[in-house]
Amino acid sequence: MHKTTPAWASVALFTLASSIAAASPLSQNGWSSRGAGGGGALMDIAFSPYDSSMFVDCDMSPLFRSGDLGRSWTTVDFRAIASNRGSPIQFTSDPAVIYGIDHQSASGYDLALPTISRDGGSTWTSLQGPTWNQFQYAYNLFADPTRSDYLLVSDDESLYASTDGGATFRSVYSNDFSVNHGFWVAGVFFDGQDIYVASNNGLLVSTDGGTTFAFRTTQGLPAGVGYLSFAGARDAAGLRFVATVSMATDMYAGMLIEGAWAQDYRYQGVYVTAAFQSGQTPAWTPVLLPGAFAAPGIAPTDVLALSAMSRNDTSAIVLSGNADPQQFGDQPAIYRSTDGGASWSAILTTANNQNVATGWEGAGGDRDFSFGGGTIGLAVHPLNPSVIAFSDYGFVHVSEDGGASWRQAYVAGADQNPPGTNTPKGRSYHTAGIENTSVWDVAWTDANNPNAMFAGTSDTIAIRSVDGGASWGFGYTLPVGVSRNSFYKLALHPNGMLYGTTSSVHDMYQSTHIRDASFASGTGQLLASADAGATWSVTHDFGHPVMWVALDPHRPTRAFVSVANPVDGGV
């Protein structure tokens, strides 16, 4: 069949913004989640102490829930709770009572409100009492795991406590902005009447069950540092803490943990305490000091910003971050100690996927481990130190044997690739239910084949299906030089030619790309495929993000596109 390619002429100069109406994939309404699995930022992992349940937050707003340690996932109804960075779901002494932060929007405000579920996470109710209203933004929430009614919530300058399950809050600490510009909470450890709150300003401690707090002097940390991440445990040996630290004056509420890779907070390393008893002064010893010291087993060039422990085992500690970002770019690094931090072992070996059963991300795969950008989420099961999970800019991985082996947790288990071999390119995968990147358009790509489909996405560019949308993958070829971030719009010509618009800028006209400067340097093209999306060629390079394509039904050689640029944008 003869294929025609339209010639281009400028029609008008104005910028068009498109909006996508999001729908919840509610199975009871006949919808099910489809895709290749993963692809967007995941963080704030929480394991249930009661069963195999876990939750993962996402900066795209869905809250994902698994009942089988990540082998399958469901999306919590977005009308009940919207997730984002900041605070993992909090379990309590009552399996039915859990807490979180709801990132809904209302009346023109982006809200972040404490919220409670009284049925194990199915339904949620915002805690908007008289001392917490829509003009306050909650960055962190921590619940006492031995109670169901005590929680701590922080905003950008203060720490609030509730003793009645969030019905009321009272301020227990206010940050001095003349000292540090914002209040960052790295973590909280509850130990009976003693509560330890690690912040950029120091270690806040309560010895009366959370009624009052005061800063506790510690030994061993250099002057001027604040806590970047923090975890603790208690067993027969006593208490032990682990922390990563950065310069306190650089830290603020809402900062991104991956800023440590770029030294945004002047990362200062990792410390652990010796075992100590309640009332004693914690004594910190270094595990990693950038350019100066690394404990046995740790690569001194790695940036380890995240720390985690089970709350009942002081010997097992896990650290994660970015493996030598100056040399390797972005690669996950994970270490584990079983002797309280004296010695360490690297427990994730990504070379040849040595101990990782992969999905489509992996050594040799459609995306390398560098796509994930280093770890931005880390959790250890609260009562089982052998169960560990990490997340990054696209994926979740889980270990159930202390890091000896790992498995992906975003595609169906039957589709995962075995460890010890390179991940193949171009395979199709069934999702495990965790779909967390923007999907801008879906098209049937062959009028004679109802199973041929193509979908444009952010970050992962696009996904293709050859079985009617049951499974998806990256079995297509793009020309060299194409803007490799997003496909926005697809259009099938009556002659069989498929057209698609590309952009180097993701999520155009969302909150991060409203101002001209954020996308002025973006690039984009109109692509064409003559084989239902398997291979593509450049029809026209506009040099700017191309947002839309529409084919003229009356003139088969004419098409329109919208281009985003503050100077040359238009139709």
N, C-alpha and C positions, 0 to 999 in steps of 0.2 A: 504494500500500500504506500502511495506517495505521501510523504510527510512535508508539511509546510511550516516555515518559521516566520513569524510576523516581523515586519520592520518597525523600528521604534521612532516615535515623534513625541515631543513634549506637548502636552495638552494644556496643563495649567500648573501653577506653582502654589501648592498648599499642602499641609501635612495632615494626614488622616490618622486618627487613633481608633483602634479596634478594641472591642471588649468581648470577652469570652464569658458566657454564663456557665458557672460551675454547678455540677450536679453530684449528689452523693450516691455512690455505688451501693445502694441498699438492696441486699439480696431479697428481702421480703417484697420488694417491688419489681422483681424480675431482673435486676441488674447484678452483674458479677464483675469483679475486677479483672482486667486483662492487660497484658503488656509483657515486656521482657523482664520486669522486676527491677527495683532499685533505680538509681540514676540521679537522685537529688540528695541534698545534705540531710543527714540523720544524726541525732545527738541525744543526750539525756536518756540513757538506758536505765530501766528499773526492773529488777527481778522480784517476783513475789516470794516471800519466805514460806508460803503455804503450799505451793504446787508448782507446776511448770509454766506458769503465766509470766509474761513480761510485757512491758510497754516501751515504745521508742517514740520520741518527739521528732518533729520535722519542721524546718523553717518555711515550708510551703503550706503549713497549717494543719495537715492531718495528724491525728494521734493514732498510731498503729498498735494493735494489741495481738498478742500471740498466746495460745494456751499450751504450746508444745515446744517451748524454747526456740522459737524462730523458724520452725519448719513450715508453718503456715501463719498467715496474718489476716486480720480483718481491720477495717477502718472504722473507728468510733464515729458515729453520726456527727457531722460537723455542726449541726444545730445544738448539740449537747456541749461540746468543748472543741476549741481550736488550739492546737499546740504551737509552740515556737521554741526558740532557744531559751535557756535560763534555768530550768529546774525540772528534774525528773519526777515522775509520779511517786507519791509517798505512801507507803503501806503503814498500817498501824497494828495494834494488838487485836483489832477486830477485822477479820478478813473482808467483811463487807464495807468497811469504812476506809476510803482512800482519799487522798488530797492531790490537787494539782493547781496549775495556773491556766486560766482560760484567756486566750488571746483573741477575744471577739472585738468587733468594731460596732459602735453605736453612736448615733447623733453626731457623726463627724469626728469622733474620738477613736484612736487605737487604744483599746483597753487591755489590761493584763491584771485580771482579778483572781484572788484566791477562790478556789472552787472545791466542792466536796461531792463525792459519790457515796451513797449509802447502800449500794447494791453491787459492789465489787467492780464498778467502772462502766456499767451500762448506761446509767443516767447520771447527770451532773447538775448541781445547783450552785450558782455563784454566791460567795459570801460577801454581801454588800451591806454590812451593818453600819451603824452611825459613825464608826471610826474608820471605815474603809469605803471610799466612794469612787465614782468613775474618774475623778481627776487625779487619783493616785495610781501609779504604775508599779505592779509587783514584779520584781526581778527574780526573787528566790522564795521558795517555800520549803520548810523542813518540818516534818512531823516526828514526834517521839514514837519510835517503833514499839515501845512497851505500854503506850497509852493510845487512846483514840480521840482525845480531846485537847491535847497540847500541841501547838504548832507555832513556829516562828516564820515571819514574813519580812522581807526587806524591800525597800524601795531605793531610790538613788542616794538617800542620805540618812535613813533611819532603819532601826530594827524594831519590829512589833511582835508582841506575844499574845496568844490567845489561850485561855484555859477552859474554854467552853465550846470547842470545836469550830471556832471561827465566827460565832455569833457576835463577839466583841473582840476588839484588839486594843492594846495599850502600848505606848512607846516605851521600850526598855533601853534604847541607846539612840543618840543622834550624832551623826558625823560632823566633825569640825571642818568646814570647807576651806578655812584658812590654812589648814594643814595639808589635807588631801582633797582633791577635787572629785569627790564621789565615793560611794560606799560599795565595795566589792566583797561579796561573801564567797569564800572558797569552799566551804563545807562546814558541817555541824556534826558533832558526835555527842549522843545522849548516853549518859552513864548514871542512871538513877537520879539522885538529887543533883549531880554535877552535869552541866551542859557546857560544851566547848564550841565556841563559834570562831572560826578562823577567818580573818578579813584582811584587807589591805592595810588596815590600821593596827593590826595586832591580834592577839588571842583573847577574845572576850569569854569570861568564865562566870557561870552561875553555880553557886554551891547550895542554893535553897530551892531547887526544883524549877528555876526559871523566873523567880519573882524579881530578883535583882541580878545585874551583870556588872563586872568590873574587869579591867584588863589584867591579865596574869603575866608576870615577868617570866621569860624563858631564858635558857642558856644555849649558846652555840650559834645562834643566827647572827649574821652580820648586820650592822646598823643600816637602817633605811629600807629594809626589804619588807614586803608584805606577802601574804599567802596567796598563791595563784590557784592551787588545788590542795585538798586536804582530806584525809581519811583516818579513821581510828578503829581500834579493836580492843576488847578486853577478854582475857582468859585467866588461867591460874597464875600466869606470870605477872599479871597486872594489866596496865594500860600501855599501848604503843601507838604513836602517831606517825604518819608519813605526810610530807608536804612538798610541793614545788613552790618556788618563790621567785618574785620579780621585784623591781624597784617600786616602792609603795606610791610614790608621787606620780607614777605613770599610769596607775590603775584606776578604773572607774566602773560603775555599775553598767552592765550591758556590753562590756568589751568581749571580743571574740577570743577564745582560747588559742586559736591558731595564730594570733598576733605574736605569740612567743616565737614562732619560726622566724619572723622578720625583726625580732628584737623590739617590737613596738613598746613592750613593757620592760625592756632591758632585763631579760630572763637571767636569773642568777643561780638556777640549779635545783637540786633535790636534796632533801634532808630527811632523816628518820630519827626518832627518839629511842633511847634505851627504854626498857620496860620500867614503869614507875607506878607508884601507888597514889590514890586520891589524896589531894592536899600537897603532894610533892611538886617540886618545880621540874617541868619537862626539860630534858637536856638533849639538844639536837646535835647530830653528827652528820657530816656531809656524805652524800652518796655520789653526787655529780656536781662539779663546779666547772663551768665552761672554761676551757683552756687551761685548767689548773689541776683537776683531780677527777678520777672516775674509780668507783669501787670495782673490785674484780668481777669481770664478766660484762661490763658496760662499755660501749664504744664512747670515747670521750667527746666525739663530735656530734652525737645525737642530742636533739632537743626534746626532753621528756617533760611535758607540761601537765600530764594527767596522772593521778594516783588513785588507787582503789584497794580496799581490803574487805574481807568478811568481818562482820562486827564481833565474831566469837573466836578469832584466831590471830594472835599477834605475830606469828612466825611467817605467814604468807602475805606478801605485798606484790602488787602489780603496778608497773609504770608504763606509760605509752606516750607517743608523740611522733616526731618526724626524724627519720634516719638521715643524719648528716645533710640537712637541707642545702647547705652551700655547695656540696659536691653532687648529690644525687637528685636534687629538686625536691619532690614530695614523695616519700615512701614511708609506709607505716613502720614504726619501731615499737616492739612490746617486750618488756622484760619482767621476769618474776623472781622473787627471792623466797626461799622457804626457811631461812634462818634469821628472820627479822631484819634483813637489809645488809647483812655482812657480805654476802656474795650473791651474784645474780646470773641468770641465764637468759639469753635471747630465746623467746618461745615462739616467734613467728618467723619462718624462713620462706620468703617470697620467691627467691631464685628457683626457677624450675618448679615453682609451686610445691616445694619439697614436703611441707606438712599442711597443705591447704587444699581441700576439695573446693573447686571454684565454680562460679557461674560464668558469666561472660566477661567478668573482670579477672585478670590474672596474667601471669607471665606468658606472653605470646598471644593473648586473647584479643577480643575486639577492643578492649581498653586494658591498659597496663595498671598495676597497682598504684602508679603515680596519679591516675585519674582521681582517686579518692582523696589525694591531697594531705596525707598524714592523718592520724587519728584525731577526731574531735569529740568522740564519745567513748567512755570506758566504764565498765561496771563489773563487779564481782558479786556473785550471789551472796546475800547477807548471811547465810548460814552454811554455805558450802564453798570453800575457797577454790575448788577445782572447776567451778562453772564460771566462765569469763566471757564477756562479749565486748567487741569494739565496733565503732561506727566511724564513717568518714563522709566525704562529700557525695557518696553514692550508695553505700552498701552497709550491711551488718554481717559480721562473722561471729561465730559462737564456738567455744571450746568447752567440752565437758570433762576433760582429763588434765586440767591444769596447764593447758597450752601445748601439750605434746602433739595434739592434732587439732585442726580447725576445719569448720565447714561453713560454706556460705549460707546466708539465711535470707535470700531474696528471690531465688528461683526454686521451682519444685525439686524436691530431693531426687526424683528419678532422672532429672535432666542434668544434675551437677556433674562436673568433670573430676576424674580421680586425681588425687595428689601425686606429686612426683613426675608429672608430665606437663608439657606446655598446654595452655588452654587453646582449643581450636578457634579459628575465626569463622564467622559466618553461620554458626549454628542458630537454630531457633530454640526458644525456651518458653516454658509455661511459668507464669508468675507464681510466687508463693503468696501473693496478695499485698505485697508492699510496693505500691506504685507512688512515686514521690517526686516526679518532675512534671513541668507543664507540658500538656499535649494540646497543640494549637489547631490541628486539623487532622481529620481522618478521611481517606478517600479509597474507593474501590478503583483499582488502577487498570482494569481490563474489562471492557464491556462484555466480553465473552467468557470471562472466568470469575465467578462470584467469590472465589477463594483468594484472589490477589488483592492485597490491601497494603496501604502505606500510611504512616502517621508521622506528622511533623512534631518535634519535641524541642524543649530547651536543654542545653548542655550535652545531651546525648545525640543531638542533631536530628535523627529520625530512626524509626524502627519499621520493619517490613514483615508482613505475614503472607504465607502461601497456603494457609489452611483455614481461611475464613475468620481469622482473628483468634483462633484457639491458642496459638503460640506466636511469638514475635522474636525477631533478632536483627542482626546487622548484615544481612546477606545482600549488600548492594555496594556499588563502587562509585565514588565521587571523583571528579577530576581534580588534579593538583591545583592548589591555589584557591579552592572554594572556601568561603567563610564557614568555618567548621564549629558552629555552636548550635544554631537554631534553624529549623524549617518552620516557616509560619503558615503558608497557605499552599494548597494543592488544587489543581484544576485539570480535568481530563477533557481533551479536545475530542470532538466527534470523529476525527481521523485516527484516534488511538494514541496520540502523543500526550504524555503526562507532563505538566509543568509544575514547578515548585519554586518558592521564594526562600532565600537564605539570608542569614544575618550573622555577624560576629557578635552581636549584642543580644543577650537573652532577655526575656520578659520585658519587652518594650512597653512603655507607658504604665508599668507597674511602679511601685513606690521608689525603686532604685533607679529608674530611668524615666523620670519626668522632666528633669532639667536638660537643656540642650547639651551642656558640657559632657553629660554622661554618655551620650551616644554620637557626638559630633564626629568622632574619628572612626566610627563603625563602618564596616564594609558589608557588601551583599551582592548577590547575583540572582538572575532568573535562570533556573536550570530546566532542562528538558530530558525526558527519558522515552525511548521508543520501545522499551521492553518491560513495561509495567513496573518500573522503579528499580530494576536490577542494576542498570548502569545509567549514568547521567552525564550530560555535557552542558557547557555554559552557553546559553542562548544570548544573554547580554549581561555584561558586568557594569552595574550602576555605580560602584565605588562606595555605596552607602547601604544601610540595611533596607532590604526589600520586604515590605510587610504583607502585600496582598497582590493577587493576580486574579483578573476576571476576563473571561473570553467572550467576545462579542458574538451572540448567537446568530446575528444577521450577516456578519462579515467574517467568514472563517479565518481570515488572515490577520485580523485585528485583535489585540488584547490590551488591557489596561493594567498597570501596576501602581501601587503607592509606595513611595520611597521616603524614608525618615532621615532628614538632615536639616539643621537650622538654616542653611543657606540654599542648598540645591534640592531640598525635599519637595515632594508634590506628587502629582499623578501624571 
